[in-house]
Amino acid sequence: MTQHSRDTPQFYLTAPSPCPYLPGRHERKVFTHLVGDKAGELNDLLTHGGFRRSQSIAYRPACDQCRACVSVRVIANEFRPSRNFRKILARNTDIVGEQRSAVPTSEQYSVFRAYLDQRHRHGGMADMTVLDYAMMVEDSHVETRIVEYRRRGVDSGITGRGQELLAVALTDVLSDGLSMVYSFFEPSEESRSLGTFMILDHITRARRQGLPYVYLGYWIEGSKKMDYKGRFLPQQRLAPSGWLRVDVSGEALSEPQD
């Protein structure tokens, strides 16, 4: 690959394929490669424009007659957990989260494999091997971290580490926020609502790091898999006119946000 092609992104369009979120529809994606010295800057810019990262690829939906996928980011400093969210936080006070370098482990893959087998056995990631998982974690040219969530041990208050691994989040650190690339959890602990807990924890982490947003990816109204993201309010949703604020009332404000 020449220096010119590494520094100047080239965009490509995928062929139509069945939509994994809305039955009876087809999806197309526009994508580019995140490589070279400016990969982090490009990832920041594209994320602000509604792209998501998967390994060294940045992509966003480019469907002909559908705009159901809406990028959302939670306003960290203004977020206040609802009664239901507070219950989830209380349910998981015995969990400690530790941010680490993006290095895959067999322990992580064990949880990842159990998660896929239980919840996404017919999905596009169902056949991922331990090497595929390692590539998902390591193949990044941007600042990426792993957050491990473990059951708190007797010495966790001293060491900062827990015991049994219960959940994992792969997270990019952007100039203005944390972007949750992928997260998974031990399916036997489903009653904890660990997916929601990890988002709540990332909102707290962003606030502590002085970062204004937590990027959650695509909210899809009416999709059982993606509709939950609309509950983390206030948030901003990307519209053709820019980022629109949505308050706790659920109503979008008309003025684009910076």
Beta strands, then each sheet from edge to edge (+ up, - down):
strand 1: 12-13
strand 2: 17-18
strand 3: 26-27
strand 4: 29-33
strand 5: 52-54
strand 6: 57-61
strand 7: 70-75
strand 8: 95-101
strand 9: 144-152
strand 10: 162-173
strand 11: 177-185
strand 12: 213-219
strand 13: 235-239
strand 14: 242-246
strand 15: 252-257
sheet 1: 1+ 4- 6+ 5-
sheet 2: 2+ 3-
sheet 3: 8+ 9- 10+ 11- 12- 7+ 13- 14+ 15-
end
